[in-house]
Amino acid sequence: MATIGNVTCSLVKGGVRNKKLRTEVWQTPGVDGYGAMLLGLGDSQFAFTAVAYAAYSLDIIAWVQSIEALQGQVITVVDDWEVVYERLLVTQVGMPKRSPAFGVSGGVAYEVRGEITLQGIVL
């Protein structure tokens, strides 16, 4: 089952960029050339889109509030393929979207679709 932190989702799409070598470059006034320093592996970011289907609009509002409360926290994400991503620091939660949607998921009828995005860095 797809989850963002401890919040259950119908779908979770996205991924994590691998860590890469970070380099700091600087110039000093009055000195020709550049200085450079290798800082080690880092700069890995993630972006996920979470989707939930519910019978009532209030359920989606509560789901969105639960996702928004994750900003600034270190979380674990399980995507649609049951791939587990750990140690993710949420730095930004996007604007939520709600739209009507009619169907059945897991034997339960739904009428509302909610969607929200999360971005951050891998620790």
C-alpha positions, 0 to 999 in steps of 0.5 A: 500500500502506498504511503507518505509518512504515516498517511495512506494514499491511493497512488504515490508517483515520483522518485529520488535523485541519486547523490552526486559529488558536490563542489564549492567554487569561489573567487577571491578579489585581487587573485587570479583564478578560482578556488574549488573544494570537493564536499562529498556526496549530496544534492539528492532531491526528491519529488512525489505526487500523492493521490487519494480517492474518497467518498466525501470531500471532507475526507480529502480535506483531512487527508491533505491536512495530514500531508501538509503536516509532514513539512519539515519532518523526516519521512519514509515513502512507499510508492505504487511499486512498493519501493521504500524510500527512507530518510526524506526531509520534506522541504515543500508541500505543494498546493492541493487539488480536489476534483470530482471522480466517480468510481470504485476502488478496493470495493469502496465507491468514491466521489472525490479525488485529491492530489498534492506534491511533496519535494525535499532532500534525501538525508 
